[in-house]
Amino acid sequence: MGGIGNAIGPNTGDAALAVGLTGIALETALAAKVDHLTKLVHILWKEAERLEQIVQVIPEGLRIKSGASEVLVLKNGGIIINGLRVLVQTPGKSEFYY
């Protein structure tokens, strides 16, 4: 089982030695990877916060809101569309409401 780096995983040290990383080089490589992953998690967190403002689970069902438009998908099977202009398209018919 692994030489160095057992705190990260049992075979991490062996893998690092196989590619020639030892001591400071291994620490630098791991620090760079941690920094990169930290930045990715931060980006994902910000995106999740933005989506929370658009899509919300409410007691009645699901709410999607963007600007002046809103769609409610209700647990009882109903759908409420609220907007300034609404176009409903079906295979044989289109209806425009405003």
Secondary structure, 3 states (H helix, E strand, C coil): CCCCCCCCCCCHHHHHHHCCCCHHHHHHHHHHHHHHHHHHHHHHHHHHHHHHHHEEEECCEEEEEECCEEEEEECCCCEEEECCCEEEEECCEEEEEC
